[in-house]
Amino acid sequence: MEKKKASPPGKERPGLGYKKTNGWEALPPKDEKTMEEQAHRYLAFLGTCKTERETLAWLDKDARRAGFQPLAAMKAGSQLKPGARVLFLNKNRAMGLAVIGRRPITDGLHVVAAHHDVPHLDLKALPLYEKYGMALLKTHYYGGVKKFQWAALPLALHGFVITKGGKTISFSIGEKADEPVFSITDLPPHLSYKVQNDRKATEVLKGEELNILVGNRPRKPTKAEVKKAEEKKGEEKVKGAVLDYLYQTWGLVEEDLAWAEISAVPAFPPREVGFQRELIGGFGHDDRACVMAAYEAIREVKVPEHTAAVLLFDKEEIGSAGASGAQSMMIADFFTSLIEHTAGAASYGALRQTMGNSYVLSGDTNAPIDPTFEAAWDASNAGYLGNGVWICKFTGSGGKAGSSEADVEFIARIRDLLVDEKIPYQFGEMGKVDEGGGGTVAKFLAQLNMHVLDVALPVLSLHSPFEILAKVDYHYTIRAYQAFLAKGL
């Protein structure tokens, strides 16, 4: 066998090993201002959009201001030209945004996909009850949560109701400094020894114990009631006071609650974290960080080579189910509408060709190694906070169950793009092989024969009421999405 020739004298041997790049150290000084502006826009977005419906309403309003026009309002046969900006709303729970490219739509789209639903608490259909002189609301948690993290926190209520009379009401209470908040109570350590201390972490607080305290003061009887002979036995006066408040404030009666969407969320704003304010802590990073990053990216796209699109799904935290999840027909409907308004007519063949030629970045946050709990990770294959965008070749758990594994040809093109754009990137898995793992929307888009790769950013305390990300990771995620959508591969 012929020996490999040594490097010529005086010529430096190239580095052969892989080393993570620290995103902060790689950040050019000229990008500092841009990063801070992006972070402050994100803080405002995250503090305003606490529910899925609120998030979609905010995006819809802002996108229209940025020139995106509803596809549903376009006349049959109308043609979209390169650079046209359109939006697609699906049942007020999911959204598609697109900027039409120069090439035929059947050459495929460049898509960033994310989900805007986050773990939270929903009220049960008939939630209000009274016990021991207190009024409480029963809840049903949504998504994967550590239930004990939701106790002894200030909570706000956000609701969307259509009354029996057809009146539509949106409300929130607990977000403003002068508004009351609500809370789930917990046992004091003095009393928890036998009742709670020996429970497993998943049962420190059980699902049926996530009851929100909303009242303690009995309602005052009206003058007409005072004139009546005797007080009703067993009357729930504290519950009655809450019902009085709901009726006097929003015109709601108890049955309206059963027909409503009402969620409990942390009643505090997102905040900058760290002595240098380099981190952002708040509720809903997973996955509204990728939602806002994708929106920031497509908003800046002018006339791309391939049509650039963003898909924003609901219900990812519970398996991407339903009419607004990534398993729904929404993707086919959105693509078909784009084909009709660019190619003139849609067909099953054109739809399949468009999907098969499309490239997708699945944006979903991932859990970086935590120095306090490092035993949960394989440190050499973990993501780090502050090290730029996170590449996940595959997701799933254990033996890659529920995984979408990207094709190497697509990965190579993304690598070239990131290198050309000088965007720091890292690789990682969510925890050890037999201990961690998680899924994203990627596998459902891959099932449609699209090329899909998970590219997102690391978030500490994932699925908690106060998650943490690094501004620099958020900045580089926007950069990566912008380059992918605008410049292509």
N, C-alpha and C positions, 0 to 999 in steps of 0.2 A: 504494500500500500504506500502510495506517495505521501510523504510528510507535507503538512501544511507549512507554507513559507512563513517565516517570522516577519513581523512588521519591519519595514526599512528603518535603519538607524535615524533617530531624530523625529520619527513619526509616532505620535501618541496612539496607543492601543485604545480602540473604542470600548466604552463601558458595556459589559455583557449582561450585567445583572439588572433587575427591575427595582426601582426605588420610587416610592410614593412622592408626589410633589405637594408641598404645602401651598394651598391656595392663597393664603395671606401673603406669603413670601413671593409668589408669582404675580400678585396683583400689581399692574402698572400704576404709578401715582396718578396718571391722567384718568384712570377708571374709578378712583375713590369717590368723586362727586356723583357719578352715574350710579354707583352701587348704593350710596346713601339715599339718593332720590328714589330708586327702586324700592329700597327697604321701607321708606316712609309711605310710599303709595301702598305697599303691601300691608303695613300696619293699619292704615286707614281701612283698607278692604277687609282685613281679618276682623277688625273691631266692629264693622258694620254688618257683615254677613255671618250670622250665627246659625242660620238654618239653610237647608237646601233651597227652599223657595226664595228666601231672601238673596241667596247667592245668584240664582238664575235671574232674578229681577234686576239686580245690580249690573250684571254682565249684559243683559239685554239692553238696558238703558244706555250704558256706556258704549257698547258696540254700535248702537244706532248713531250716537254722537260722532263716532269714529268712521262713519260712512258705510256700515254694514246694513244692507237692506233685506227685509224678510223674503225668503223664497216663496212663501205661501201667498204673498201679495202680487207676485209676478203673473202676467197674463200667459196663457198657453201659447207656445210658439215664440215667445220672446227670447232673444239670444243674448247671452252674457259674453262680453268681450274680455280679453286679458286685462287684468287689473281690477275687474269688478269685484265688489266685496258683498258677500251674502251671509245671512244667518238662517238657521233652521231650528225652530223650537219644537220640542216633542213633549206634549202634555204638561208643559210648565215644569218639567222635572229633569230634562236633559237638553243639550244644545249642540249644534254643529256650527262652526264658523269656517268660511272659506274665502280665499282670494284666488281668482281664476288665473291660471298660468298660460304661457304661450303655446305649450304643446297640447295636443289633443288629450281630452280627459281620459281616454282609454289607455294612454301611456302610463296611467297611474297617478295617484296623489302622494304627496308627502304630508303625513299626518302626525300630530302629537295628540295622544289620548290620555285623559286623566279622569278622576272621579271627584265630584264635589260633595258627596255625602261624607259625614264624619260620625264617629261614635258619640251617642248622646242618650238622653232619657226621653221617652215618649210617655204621655199620659195614657192610661188605660181608657177604654170607652166610657166607663162610669167610674171616674176616679175619686170623687169627693166623698169623704166620710168623716164622722166625728167619733172620738173615743177619749175618755178620761178628760173631757173639757178641752180637747184640742181638735182642730180641723186639719185633715191631711189629704194629700193627693196620692193615689196609687200610680205607679209607673211600670213601664216595661222597657228595659234597656235595649238599645239598638247597637248592634255591632259588638266587636270584642273589647270588653272593658274589664279592668280590675275594679270590681264593684265597690270595694272599700275606699277607693280614691274619691268617690263621689259624696262621702259623708262629711259633715261639718264644714261644708263649703257654702259660700253665698251663691245662690242660683237665681237665674232670671227665667221667666216664662215667655215664650214666643208662640203666638197662635195665628192660625188662619181658619176662619169659620165662615160657612154659608148657613145663615139661619133658616128656620122653617119658612119665613116670609121671603126668602131669596136674597136677603141683604148680605153682602160680602164684607167681612171685617178682618183686618190684619192688625195685630197688636203685639206689643211687648211691654213687660213691666219688670223692673229690676236692673236695667242697664244704666239709667241716669243716676247721678249722685243723690238726687232728692227723692228717688223712688225706693219703696221697700224691696227687700230681697227675700228669698225663701231658702230653706235648708233641710237636709236630711240629717236627723240626729243620730248620735252614736253613743254607745255605753261608756261611762267613765271607767278608768282602770280599776277603781275601787270595787266595781261590780261585775267586771267581765271575766273574772277568774274561772268560774264554772260554766257560764253561759256562752262565752265567746273565745276565750284564749286558746282552747285546744282545737278550734276549727282549722281546717286547711285554708290556705290563702284565698282560694276561690270561693270560700264560704264564710270568710270573716264577716261579710255582709251578704246576705242572701238576696236573690231577686225580689222576693216578696217583702223584704225589709227596706227596700228603696222607696220609702214613703216620705213625701215632702211636707214639712210643717208649713201651713199657710194661715193659721189663725188660732186665737185663744180667747178672744173677747166675745161674749154672747151678744146677739142682736138685741136692740132695744125694741120693745113692743110699740106698735103704733097706738095712737089715741083710741082708735076703734077697738083694738085688741084689749086695751086696758079696761074698757067699759064692759067687756065680756065677763061673764061670771067667773069662771075658773080657768087657770092656766092649763094648757094641754099637758097631760102626763107623757113623759118620754120625748118631749119636743127637743130636737137637736138645734139648740140656739146658736152654737158657734158655727156649725155648718150653715145655718140660716143667715148668719151675718156675712159669710163668704158669698152665698147666693145673692144676697142683697147688693153686695159690692159689684158682682159681675153684671147684675141687671142694671144697676144705676150707672155704671161706667160704660158698658158696651152693649147693653140691652140683651144680654145672654141669659137663658134659662138653663137648668141642669141638663136637659136632654140635648141642647146644642153642643155640649162637650163631647157627646158620643159621636157626633157627625163632624168633628173638627180635627185639624192637625194642631196639636199643642205639644211643644217640646220644652224640656228643662235643659238649660245650658249654663256654664259658669258665668257668673255676673261680674266679671272683671275684664278690663280691656287688655289687649296684648301689650307687652312692654319690652323695651330694650333690656338686655341682660348682660352682666359683666362690667367690670370697671371701665373698659374702653367702649362699652355699648356695642360690642361686635356681634352679639347674638340677639335673637328675637324669641321671646317666650310667649305662648298664647294657646288658645283653644282652637283646634281645627287645622293645624299644619298638614296633617294627613287627611285629605290630600289637597287642601285648598292652596298650599304652596305651589304645587305643580299646576293647578288650575290657573292661578294668577300669572305664573311664569309663562305658561303657554299663551295666555291672552296678551301679556306684554309683548311676546314674540310676534304673534300674527298681526297685532295692531300696527307693527312697523313694516310689515311686508308690503311692497309696492306692486311690481309685476314679476312674479316668479316664473322660472322655467316650467316647472310642474305646478299644477294647482296645489296650493298650500291649504291645509285644513287643520282645525282643532276639533276634537270630539270630547265632550264633557258629559260623563255618565253619572247616574244615580245608582244607589243600591249595591255598590261594590263591596261595602263592608258586610253584606249579608249574602254574598255569592253572585252579585251582578244580575240578580233576577228581575222579573217584572218588565213592564213596557218601557221603562226608562233606563234599564241596565244594559250592560255590554252584550248580554245574550239575546237582546230583543231584536226586532226587525228594523229598529231605528237606523242602523248603519246602512242597510240596503235601501231604505226609503230616502235617506239623505243623498247617497251616491246616485240613485236613480234620478232624483230631482236635478242634481248637477248635470248628469248626462243629458237629460231632456233639454235643459236650458243652455247647453253648450254645443252638443252634437245634433240637436234638432229632434231626435227621437231616441228612446231608450229601448233596450231589448235585454233578455236574460243573458245573451252572449256578451253584449257590451258591458253589462254589470259585472259578469264574472271576469272579463278581461281587465276591467278597471281595478277590481279588487286584487287580482293576481299580480298586477304590476305595481301595486301600492306599497310604500315603505312607511312603517309606523314606529315612532318612539313612544313607548308606554311610560308615562310619567307617574310614578307612585313612590312616595317616600319610603325609606328603608331605615333600619335601626343600626347605627354605628356602634362600635365597641364602647362600652361604658366603663371607665376606670374603676368604678366601685363594684361592678358585677362582671368583671372580665372573664370569669370562668364560663359564662354562657356562650362565648365566642371562640372560634379558632382565630387567634390574633393575626396570623399571617394571611388569612383570607377574610378579614373584616374591613368594613368601611370606617373611615376616620372623619370626625367632625372637622370641617375647615380644609379638607383636601380636594375640594372640587366636585364635579359631577360623578355620580356613582353608576358604573356599568354593571348590570346583572345579566350575565349570559343566560341564566335560567333562574326561575323562581321555584315555588313549590316547597315541599318538606320531605324529610326522610329520603326515600329513594326517588327524589324529584317528583313526587306525587303532586298532581295538579299543576305541573310545570308547563311553561312555554319556553322552549330552548331555541335561541336565535341561530340562524344559519351563519356560518363563518364568513361567507362572502359579504353579507350585509355588515357584519361586525367590522370587517376590514375597511369597508368604505366609511363607516362612522369613525374608525380610528384615524383615517387620513384626514377627515373633516376636522376633528378635534385638534390634531397636530397642526394642520394648516392655520387654524384660528387661534392657536396658542391657548387652548382651554384645558386647564388641569383636569385630569380624570383619574379615577381609581376603580378597582374591582373589589367585589365583596359578596359574601353570602350573609343571610340573616341568621346568625348563630351557628352552632355546631350542627352537624349533619342530622343526628338523631334527637336533637333538642329544640331546634328552631325551625324557621321556615315560614313562608306566607305566600299568598298568591296575589296577582294583579289582574287587570283587565286584559293583559297581553294574550293569554291563551285563547280568549274568545275571538280576538281579531285574527290570531294565527289560524284558528279553525276555518276562517273565511279565505284562507290561502294568501294572506298578506305576509310580507316580511316584517317581523316585529322584534324589537329589542327594548329591554327595560333600561331607561336612562333617566335618572332622577337625582335626588339629593338626600343626605343623611339627616335624620331627626332623632334627637334624644327624647326619652320618656314617651315613646310612641304610644298612642291611644290613651294618654292620660288627659286630664283637664288642662294641663299646662305643659305643652310640648316645646322643645327648644331646637332651633336651627341656627346656622351661621349665615350671616349676611353674605359672606363671600361665596358660599355654596349656592345660595339663591341667585346671586348675580351671574355666576358661571352657568347655571342651569338655563337662565334666560338667554344668555349668549349662545349656548349650544342649540337651543330650540330655534332661535332666530337664524342661525347659520343653516340649519337643516331645512327650515321652511323656505327661506329666501334664496339660498345659493344652491341647494340641492346636493346631490352626491356625484 
